[in-house]
């Protein structure tokens, strides 16, 4: 583990940080994931939304490289449809699925 000086996170250039969009209905999930990514100097939480439809609309505006989303809602077909829809216009985007159990 690398020791960090106080305020070192603020010194990381925003251009070198990976933008992350967080998608989830539960505010506790979004808040926890947001804090986790925000605490790392290599990540930048560029937005939070509650639904897949909102995510699709925000992706063109925010240009995230990674989408973190709550996989506890819906089934596998819903997850695959969400990923497929976004990959149609941003084929290089990465996805992280989180679930409570």
KOLGU-982408 format. One record per residue: x, y, z of N, C-alpha, C, CB in turn. Coordinates in nm, 2 decimals, decimal comma, m for minus. Glycine has a CB too. Example, Ala and Ser with C-alpha at 12.3 -4.5 7.8 and 13.67 -1.06 7.14 Angstrom:
+--------+--------+--------+--------+--------+--------+--------+--------+--------+--------+--------+--------+
!    npx !    npy !    npz !   capx !   capy !   capz !    cpx !    cpy !    cpz !   cbpx !   cbpy !   cbpz !
+--------+--------+--------+--------+--------+--------+--------+--------+--------+--------+--------+--------+
!   1,32 !  m0,57 !   0,78 !   1,23 !  m0,45 !   0,78 !   1,32 !  m0,33 !   0,78 !   1,13 !  m0,45 !   0,90 !
!   1,28 !  m0,22 !   0,71 !   1,37 !  m0,11 !   0,71 !   1,29 !   0,00 !   0,79 !   1,41 !  m0,06 !   0,57 !
+--------+--------+--------+--------+--------+--------+--------+--------+--------+--------+--------+--------+
***
This chain:
+--------+--------+--------+--------+--------+--------+--------+--------+--------+--------+--------+--------+
!    npx !    npy !    npz !   capx !   capy !   capz !    cpx !    cpy !    cpz !   cbpx !   cbpy !   cbpz !
+--------+--------+--------+--------+--------+--------+--------+--------+--------+--------+--------+--------+
!   0,08 !  m0,12 !   0,00 !   0,00 !   0,00 !   0,00 !   0,09 !   0,12 !   0,00 !  m0,10 !   0,00 !   0,12 !
!   0,05 !   0,22 !  m0,08 !   0,13 !   0,34 !  m0,09 !   0,08 !   0,45 !   0,00 !   0,13 !   0,40 !  m0,24 !
!   0,16 !   0,51 !   0,08 !   0,12 !   0,61 !   0,17 !   0,09 !   0,74 !   0,09 !   0,23 !   0,64 !   0,28 !
!  m0,01 !   0,81 !   0,13 !  m0,05 !   0,93 !   0,06 !  m0,04 !   1,05 !   0,15 !  m0,19 !   0,92 !  m0,01 !
!   0,00 !   1,16 !   0,10 !   0,00 !   1,28 !   0,18 !  m0,14 !   1,34 !   0,18 !   0,10 !   1,38 !   0,12 !
!  m0,17 !   1,42 !   0,29 !  m0,30 !   1,48 !   0,29 !  m0,32 !   1,58 !   0,17 !  m0,32 !   1,56 !   0,42 !
!  m0,43 !   1,57 !   0,10 !  m0,46 !   1,65 !  m0,01 !  m0,40 !   1,60 !  m0,14 !  m0,40 !   1,78 !   0,01 !
!  m0,34 !   1,48 !  m0,14 !  m0,28 !   1,42 !  m0,26 !  m0,39 !   1,39 !  m0,37 !  m0,20 !   1,30 !  m0,23 !
!  m0,51 !   1,35 !  m0,32 !  m0,62 !   1,32 !  m0,42 !  m0,65 !   1,45 !  m0,50 !  m0,74 !   1,28 !  m0,34 !
!  m0,65 !   1,56 !  m0,44 !  m0,68 !   1,69 !  m0,52 !  m0,57 !   1,72 !  m0,62 !  m0,70 !   1,80 !  m0,42 !
!  m0,45 !   1,67 !  m0,60 !  m0,34 !   1,70 !  m0,69 !  m0,34 !   1,62 !  m0,82 !  m0,21 !   1,68 !  m0,62 !
!  m0,42 !   1,51 !  m0,82 !  m0,43 !   1,42 !  m0,94 !  m0,50 !   1,50 !  m1,05 !  m0,50 !   1,29 !  m0,91 !
!  m0,44 !   1,52 !  m1,16 !  m0,51 !   1,59 !  m1,27 !  m0,64 !   1,52 !  m1,31 !  m0,42 !   1,61 !  m1,39 !
!  m0,75 !   1,60 !  m1,33 !  m0,87 !   1,54 !  m1,37 !  m0,86 !   1,47 !  m1,50 !  m0,98 !   1,65 !  m1,38 !
!  m0,78 !   1,52 !  m1,59 !  m0,77 !   1,46 !  m1,73 !  m0,71 !   1,31 !  m1,72 !  m0,68 !   1,54 !  m1,82 !
!  m0,64 !   1,28 !  m1,61 !  m0,58 !   1,15 !  m1,60 !  m0,67 !   1,06 !  m1,52 !  m0,44 !   1,16 !  m1,54 !
!  m0,78 !   1,10 !  m1,47 !  m0,87 !   1,02 !  m1,39 !  m0,98 !   0,96 !  m1,48 !  m0,94 !   1,11 !  m1,28 !
!  m1,02 !   0,84 !  m1,45 !  m1,11 !   0,76 !  m1,53 !  m1,25 !   0,80 !  m1,48 !  m1,09 !   0,61 !  m1,51 !
!  m1,34 !   0,86 !  m1,57 !  m1,47 !   0,90 !  m1,53 !  m1,57 !   0,78 !  m1,52 !  m1,53 !   1,00 !  m1,64 !
!  m1,64 !   0,78 !  m1,41 !  m1,73 !   0,67 !  m1,38 !  m1,88 !   0,72 !  m1,36 !  m1,69 !   0,60 !  m1,25 !
!  m1,97 !   0,65 !  m1,42 !  m2,11 !   0,68 !  m1,40 !  m2,17 !   0,57 !  m1,32 !  m2,19 !   0,70 !  m1,54 !
!  m2,24 !   0,61 !  m1,21 !  m2,30 !   0,51 !  m1,12 !  m2,46 !   0,51 !  m1,14 !  m2,27 !   0,55 !  m0,97 !
!  m2,51 !   0,39 !  m1,16 !  m2,65 !   0,37 !  m1,19 !  m2,71 !   0,28 !  m1,09 !  m2,67 !   0,31 !  m1,33 !
!  m2,81 !   0,32 !  m1,02 !  m2,88 !   0,24 !  m0,92 !  m3,00 !   0,31 !  m0,86 !  m2,79 !   0,19 !  m0,82 !
!  m3,11 !   0,23 !  m0,83 !  m3,22 !   0,29 !  m0,77 !  m3,20 !   0,32 !  m0,62 !  m3,34 !   0,19 !  m0,78 !
!  m3,13 !   0,24 !  m0,55 !  m3,11 !   0,26 !  m0,41 !  m3,00 !   0,36 !  m0,38 !  m3,06 !   0,12 !  m0,34 !
!  m3,04 !   0,47 !  m0,31 !  m2,95 !   0,57 !  m0,28 !  m2,83 !   0,52 !  m0,19 !  m3,02 !   0,69 !  m0,20 !
!  m2,85 !   0,42 !  m0,11 !  m2,75 !   0,37 !  m0,03 !  m2,64 !   0,31 !  m0,11 !  m2,80 !   0,27 !   0,08 !
!  m2,68 !   0,23 !  m0,22 !  m2,59 !   0,17 !  m0,31 !  m2,51 !   0,28 !  m0,38 !  m2,66 !   0,08 !  m0,41 !
!  m2,58 !   0,38 !  m0,44 !  m2,51 !   0,48 !  m0,51 !  m2,41 !   0,56 !  m0,43 !  m2,61 !   0,58 !  m0,57 !
!  m2,45 !   0,59 !  m0,30 !  m2,37 !   0,66 !  m0,21 !  m2,24 !   0,58 !  m0,17 !  m2,45 !   0,70 !  m0,09 !
!  m2,26 !   0,46 !  m0,14 !  m2,15 !   0,37 !  m0,11 !  m2,05 !   0,36 !  m0,22 !  m2,20 !   0,23 !  m0,06 !
!  m2,10 !   0,33 !  m0,34 !  m2,01 !   0,31 !  m0,46 !  m1,95 !   0,44 !  m0,49 !  m2,09 !   0,25 !  m0,58 !
!  m2,02 !   0,55 !  m0,48 !  m1,96 !   0,68 !  m0,51 !  m1,85 !   0,71 !  m0,42 !  m2,07 !   0,79 !  m0,50 !
!  m1,87 !   0,69 !  m0,29 !  m1,76 !   0,72 !  m0,19 !  m1,64 !   0,63 !  m0,22 !  m1,81 !   0,69 !  m0,05 !
!  m1,66 !   0,50 !  m0,26 !  m1,55 !   0,41 !  m0,29 !  m1,47 !   0,46 !  m0,40 !  m1,61 !   0,27 !  m0,32 !
!  m1,53 !   0,50 !  m0,51 !  m1,46 !   0,54 !  m0,63 !  m1,40 !   0,68 !  m0,61 !  m1,55 !   0,55 !  m0,75 !
!  m1,47 !   0,77 !  m0,54 !  m1,42 !   0,90 !  m0,51 !  m1,29 !   0,90 !  m0,42 !  m1,53 !   0,99 !  m0,45 !
!  m1,28 !   0,80 !  m0,34 !  m1,17 !   0,79 !  m0,25 !  m1,04 !   0,75 !  m0,32 !  m1,19 !   0,70 !  m0,14 !
!  m1,05 !   0,71 !  m0,45 !  m0,93 !   0,67 !  m0,52 !  m0,89 !   0,78 !  m0,62 !  m0,96 !   0,54 !  m0,60 !
!  m0,76 !   0,82 !  m0,62 !  m0,72 !   0,93 !  m0,71 !  m0,72 !   0,90 !  m0,86 !  m0,58 !   0,97 !  m0,67 !
!  m0,75 !   0,77 !  m0,90 !  m0,75 !   0,73 !  m1,04 !  m0,89 !   0,74 !  m1,10 !  m0,69 !   0,60 !  m1,05 !
!  m0,99 !   0,76 !  m1,01 !  m1,13 !   0,75 !  m1,06 !  m1,19 !   0,89 !  m1,03 !  m1,21 !   0,64 !  m0,99 !
!  m1,29 !   0,92 !  m1,12 !  m1,37 !   1,04 !  m1,10 !  m1,52 !   1,01 !  m1,12 !  m1,33 !   1,16 !  m1,20 !
!  m1,60 !   1,02 !  m1,02 !  m1,74 !   1,00 !  m1,03 !  m1,80 !   1,12 !  m1,11 !  m1,81 !   0,98 !  m0,89 !
!  m1,84 !   1,09 !  m1,23 !  m1,89 !   1,20 !  m1,32 !  m2,04 !   1,22 !  m1,31 !  m1,84 !   1,18 !  m1,46 !
!  m2,11 !   1,12 !  m1,25 !  m2,25 !   1,13 !  m1,23 !  m2,31 !   1,01 !  m1,17 !  m2,31 !   1,16 !  m1,37 !
!  m2,44 !   1,03 !  m1,12 !  m2,52 !   0,93 !  m1,06 !  m2,66 !   0,94 !  m1,12 !  m2,52 !   0,94 !  m0,90 !
!  m2,72 !   0,83 !  m1,15 !  m2,85 !   0,82 !  m1,20 !  m2,92 !   0,70 !  m1,14 !  m2,86 !   0,82 !  m1,36 !
!  m3,06 !   0,70 !  m1,15 !  m3,13 !   0,60 !  m1,09 !  m3,18 !   0,49 !  m1,18 !  m3,25 !   0,65 !  m1,02 !
!  m3,19 !   0,51 !  m1,31 !  m3,24 !   0,41 !  m1,40 !  m3,15 !   0,40 !  m1,53 !  m3,38 !   0,45 !  m1,45 !
!  m3,17 !   0,29 !  m1,60 !  m3,10 !   0,26 !  m1,72 !  m3,13 !   0,37 !  m1,82 !  m3,12 !   0,13 !  m1,77 !
!  m3,25 !   0,41 !  m1,83 !  m3,29 !   0,51 !  m1,93 !  m3,22 !   0,64 !  m1,90 !  m3,44 !   0,54 !  m1,93 !
!  m3,21 !   0,68 !  m1,78 !  m3,13 !   0,80 !  m1,74 !  m2,98 !   0,78 !  m1,78 !  m3,15 !   0,83 !  m1,59 !
!  m2,93 !   0,66 !  m1,76 !  m2,79 !   0,64 !  m1,79 !  m2,76 !   0,66 !  m1,93 !  m2,75 !   0,50 !  m1,74 !
!  m2,85 !   0,60 !  m2,02 !  m2,83 !   0,61 !  m2,16 !  m2,83 !   0,76 !  m2,20 !  m2,95 !   0,54 !  m2,24 !
!  m2,92 !   0,84 !  m2,14 !  m2,92 !   0,98 !  m2,18 !  m2,80 !   1,06 !  m2,13 !  m3,05 !   1,05 !  m2,11 !
!  m2,75 !   1,02 !  m2,01 !  m2,63 !   1,09 !  m1,95 !  m2,50 !   1,05 !  m2,01 !  m2,63 !   1,06 !  m1,80 !
!  m2,49 !   0,93 !  m2,07 !  m2,36 !   0,88 !  m2,12 !  m2,31 !   0,97 !  m2,23 !  m2,38 !   0,74 !  m2,17 !
!  m2,39 !   1,02 !  m2,32 !  m2,34 !   1,11 !  m2,42 !  m2,30 !   1,24 !  m2,37 !  m2,45 !   1,13 !  m2,53 !
!  m2,37 !   1,29 !  m2,26 !  m2,33 !   1,41 !  m2,20 !  m2,21 !   1,41 !  m2,11 !  m2,45 !   1,46 !  m2,11 !
!  m2,19 !   1,30 !  m2,03 !  m2,08 !   1,29 !  m1,94 !  m1,96 !   1,21 !  m1,99 !  m2,13 !   1,22 !  m1,81 !
!  m1,97 !   1,13 !  m2,09 !  m1,86 !   1,05 !  m2,15 !  m1,79 !   0,97 !  m2,05 !  m1,77 !   1,15 !  m2,22 !
!  m1,86 !   0,89 !  m1,97 !  m1,79 !   0,80 !  m1,87 !  m1,71 !   0,69 !  m1,95 !  m1,88 !   0,74 !  m1,77 !
!  m1,61 !   0,64 !  m1,89 !  m1,54 !   0,53 !  m1,95 !  m1,58 !   0,40 !  m1,88 !  m1,38 !   0,54 !  m1,93 !
!  m1,64 !   0,41 !  m1,76 !  m1,69 !   0,30 !  m1,69 !  m1,83 !   0,33 !  m1,63 !  m1,60 !   0,26 !  m1,57 !
!  m1,92 !   0,23 !  m1,64 !  m2,06 !   0,24 !  m1,58 !  m2,07 !   0,13 !  m1,47 !  m2,17 !   0,22 !  m1,69 !
!  m2,09 !   0,18 !  m1,35 !  m2,11 !   0,08 !  m1,24 !  m2,26 !   0,08 !  m1,22 !  m2,03 !   0,13 !  m1,11 !
!  m2,32 !  m0,04 !  m1,22 !  m2,47 !  m0,05 !  m1,20 !  m2,51 !  m0,16 !  m1,11 !  m2,53 !  m0,06 !  m1,33 !
!  m2,62 !  m0,14 !  m1,05 !  m2,68 !  m0,23 !  m0,95 !  m2,75 !  m0,35 !  m1,03 !  m2,79 !  m0,16 !  m0,86 !
!  m2,69 !  m0,46 !  m1,01 !  m2,74 !  m0,58 !  m1,08 !  m2,85 !  m0,65 !  m1,00 !  m2,63 !  m0,68 !  m1,11 !
!  m2,89 !  m0,60 !  m0,89 !  m2,99 !  m0,67 !  m0,81 !  m3,13 !  m0,65 !  m0,86 !  m2,98 !  m0,63 !  m0,66 !
!  m3,15 !  m0,55 !  m0,95 !  m3,28 !  m0,53 !  m1,01 !  m3,29 !  m0,59 !  m1,15 !  m3,31 !  m0,37 !  m1,02 !
!  m3,40 !  m0,66 !  m1,17 !  m3,42 !  m0,72 !  m1,31 !  m3,34 !  m0,85 !  m1,32 !  m3,37 !  m0,62 !  m1,41 !
!  m3,35 !  m0,91 !  m1,43 !  m3,28 !  m1,04 !  m1,46 !  m3,17 !  m1,02 !  m1,55 !  m3,38 !  m1,14 !  m1,51 !
!  m3,11 !  m1,13 !  m1,59 !  m3,00 !  m1,14 !  m1,68 !  m3,03 !  m1,07 !  m1,81 !  m2,95 !  m1,28 !  m1,70 !
!  m3,15 !  m1,09 !  m1,86 !  m3,19 !  m1,03 !  m1,99 !  m3,19 !  m0,88 !  m1,98 !  m3,33 !  m1,08 !  m2,03 !
!  m3,24 !  m0,83 !  m1,87 !  m3,24 !  m0,68 !  m1,85 !  m3,10 !  m0,62 !  m1,85 !  m3,31 !  m0,64 !  m1,71 !
!  m3,01 !  m0,69 !  m1,78 !  m2,87 !  m0,65 !  m1,77 !  m2,80 !  m0,65 !  m1,91 !  m2,78 !  m0,74 !  m1,68 !
!  m2,83 !  m0,76 !  m1,99 !  m2,77 !  m0,77 !  m2,12 !  m2,83 !  m0,67 !  m2,22 !  m2,79 !  m0,91 !  m2,18 !
!  m2,96 !  m0,64 !  m2,20 !  m3,02 !  m0,54 !  m2,29 !  m2,96 !  m0,40 !  m2,26 !  m3,17 !  m0,54 !  m2,27 !
!  m2,94 !  m0,37 !  m2,13 !  m2,88 !  m0,24 !  m2,09 !  m2,74 !  m0,23 !  m2,15 !  m2,87 !  m0,23 !  m1,94 !
!  m2,66 !  m0,33 !  m2,13 !  m2,52 !  m0,33 !  m2,19 !  m2,52 !  m0,32 !  m2,34 !  m2,44 !  m0,46 !  m2,14 !
!  m2,60 !  m0,39 !  m2,40 !  m2,61 !  m0,39 !  m2,55 !  m2,65 !  m0,25 !  m2,60 !  m2,71 !  m0,50 !  m2,60 !
!  m2,75 !  m0,19 !  m2,54 !  m2,80 !  m0,06 !  m2,58 !  m2,69 !   0,04 !  m2,57 !  m2,92 !  m0,02 !  m2,50 !
!  m2,62 !   0,04 !  m2,47 !  m2,51 !   0,14 !  m2,45 !  m2,39 !   0,11 !  m2,54 !  m2,46 !   0,14 !  m2,30 !
!  m2,36 !  m0,01 !  m2,56 !  m2,24 !  m0,05 !  m2,65 !  m2,27 !  m0,02 !  m2,79 !  m2,21 !  m0,20 !  m2,63 !
!  m2,40 !   0,00 !  m2,83 !  m2,43 !   0,04 !  m2,97 !  m2,37 !   0,17 !  m3,01 !  m2,58 !   0,04 !  m2,99 !
!  m2,36 !   0,27 !  m2,91 !  m2,31 !   0,40 !  m2,94 !  m2,18 !   0,43 !  m2,87 !  m2,40 !   0,51 !  m2,91 !
!  m2,13 !   0,35 !  m2,77 !  m2,00 !   0,36 !  m2,71 !  m1,95 !   0,22 !  m2,69 !  m2,02 !   0,44 !  m2,56 !
!  m1,89 !   0,16 !  m2,79 !  m1,84 !   0,03 !  m2,79 !  m1,73 !   0,00 !  m2,69 !  m1,80 !  m0,02 !  m2,93 !
!  m1,65 !   0,10 !  m2,65 !  m1,54 !   0,08 !  m2,57 !  m1,57 !   0,09 !  m2,42 !  m1,43 !   0,18 !  m2,61 !
!  m1,69 !   0,13 !  m2,39 !  m1,73 !   0,15 !  m2,25 !  m1,72 !   0,02 !  m2,17 !  m1,87 !   0,21 !  m2,23 !
!  m1,68 !   0,03 !  m2,04 !  m1,67 !  m0,09 !  m1,95 !  m1,78 !  m0,08 !  m1,85 !  m1,53 !  m0,09 !  m1,88 !
!  m1,82 !  m0,20 !  m1,80 !  m1,92 !  m0,21 !  m1,71 !  m1,88 !  m0,29 !  m1,58 !  m2,04 !  m0,28 !  m1,77 !
!  m1,93 !  m0,24 !  m1,47 !  m1,91 !  m0,31 !  m1,34 !  m2,04 !  m0,34 !  m1,28 !  m1,81 !  m0,23 !  m1,24 !
!  m2,08 !  m0,46 !  m1,25 !  m2,20 !  m0,50 !  m1,20 !  m2,18 !  m0,52 !  m1,05 !  m2,26 !  m0,63 !  m1,27 !
!  m2,26 !  m0,45 !  m0,97 !  m2,26 !  m0,48 !  m0,82 !  m2,39 !  m0,53 !  m0,77 !  m2,22 !  m0,34 !  m0,75 !
!  m2,38 !  m0,62 !  m0,67 !  m2,50 !  m0,68 !  m0,62 !  m2,48 !  m0,69 !  m0,47 !  m2,54 !  m0,81 !  m0,68 !
!  m2,59 !  m0,68 !  m0,39 !  m2,57 !  m0,69 !  m0,24 !  m2,53 !  m0,82 !  m0,19 !  m2,70 !  m0,65 !  m0,18 !
!  m2,55 !  m0,93 !  m0,26 !  m2,51 !  m1,06 !  m0,21 !  m2,43 !  m1,14 !  m0,30 !  m2,63 !  m1,14 !  m0,16 !
+--------+--------+--------+--------+--------+--------+--------+--------+--------+--------+--------+--------+
***
